[in-house]
Amino acid sequence: MLWPANLVQPCLFMETKLLFMFGRPFAPLYGALMRVREGCYRHGLFKVERLPVPVISVGNLTLGGTGKTPMVQFLARLLLEHGYRPAVVSRGYGGSTKEAVNVVSDGRNVLLPADLVGDEPRLLAETLPGVMVLTGVVRRLPARHAVDMGADVLLLDDGFQHLAVARDLDLVLFSADYLAGNSRIFPGGDLREPVAALNRCSCFVLTSVTDDNRQRAESFASLLRQRFPEKSIFRSSVRLTGYVERDDADRFTFLGEKPVACERALALCGIARPESFKKTLVGCSIDVCDFLTMPDHHNYKEADIVRIRRRIKKQGAHCIVTTEKDMVKLGRVDLGVPVYGLRLQVGVEDEFRAIVLKTVAGRAPGTEKAEQSSTSP
């Protein structure tokens, strides 16, 4: 057990428990492979590319949601406010395209749909005007293309395990609700890599901290501080800023106040941690008559739409309340009732903002070539 028992969060779904139970014998092999892979990058056997602009990676050690997308949104807006031209580079998980480089947004126009490039890149493109969003499995290729397009800072979405691109700031996020999961390495548990991988990150961010989970979060922070005393630990929270709906052009329209129809809502989400959405709904005082979950990154098919309509009719729901990520995938599908999304915003400590801006501003010119040559095989 890598973490104390009181900091282990039980798995949410029976299927996950079964997967981890049967996968546990293979976890040491997977962990060993990940250590070998990291060593190959560290010793120059695999190339690490140093790009000519600052790079910030937002990632995690665990499977599932830790609030990476809201954090990327926060960072992109922070950089925009201070005069930078950031670009988000993502793998585009769930998208069908096979192209090496996909420009989801050029900073002015949203160019590609969610089914082609993935729900999260499309969401980022729609909610971050002025920010370029690109995807590609080999992320150094869209990263280079973003620089060619004029980006002066790159944000690697879900980048902690993507070691082929060097970064100036390497953020590892832990959800304050789920922490280290069941503390075991995949496929026997929630960890993507052995805990020792955390030595390479810059700092930790405990996300979605609330009064309810603050005590466990602080206990976990103390444990991180003991094991990694040289690394800073920050906390972030999320708050509801308002409600959104899709307009006739299938784009987000901000509503602000809670719609009257939310007095009786069917809640719907296809995210890694549906319990976190349920907690958010409780905090919004929305009258939820039913709660329907889908797998993470689920693409809604006709059978899903039929199922949702049946649940609406059965429960007498006046509307659907969902996540912005799900709204991107649902588009303008007619479900018979209005569909509203919750718009959330990240709040962080001033010290965290300062470190981000100092890192970006402090990237010394002329160091790129030297660092590139030192990391090449």
Secondary structure, DSSP 4 states (H G I P E B T S, - for coil): --S-GGGPPPPS-HHHHHHHHHHGGGHHHHHHHHHHHHHHHHTTSS--BPPSS-EEEEEESBSS-SSHHHHHHHHHHHHHHTT--EEEEE--TT-----S-EEEEESS-B-S-HHHH-HHHHHHHHH-TT-EEEE-SSTHHHHHHHHHTT-SEEEEET-TT-TTB--SEEEEEEETTTTTTTS-BTTSSSBSS-GGGGGG-SEEEEES--TTTHHHHHHHHHHHHHH-TTSEEEEEEEEEEEEEEE-TTS-EEE--SPPGGGGSEEEEE-SS-HHHHHHHHHHTT--EEEEEE--TTPPP-HHHHHHHHHHHHHHT-SEEEEEHHHHHHHTT---SS-EEEEEEEEEE-HHHHHHHHHHHHT--TT-HHHHHHHH--
